[in-house]
Amino acid sequence: MFDMYDPIAVGVMIWAGIGLVVATAFLLFGFDRIDPGAHEAYAVRPLLVPGLVLLWPLVIWRWIILSNEER
């Protein structure tokens, strides 16, 4: 499906790989801190994965900002 010699395909795979790592970390460690009302809302978390994978730079940025505000 993806050709390893196509730079766009490689870029998309790298972007998605980083996004999956960020999404997993955010859903395991950051989601409850960012939104306390979502505590134990485990059925909603898989629905957030596609958006988190796509928008992972914004997720990291907001996570850092909101974590610094809590201190």
Buried (B, 14 or more C-beta within 10 A) or exposed (E): EEEEEEEEEEEEEEBBEBBBEBBEBBBEEBBBBBEEEBEEEEEEBEEBBEEBBBBBEEBBEBBEEEEEEEE
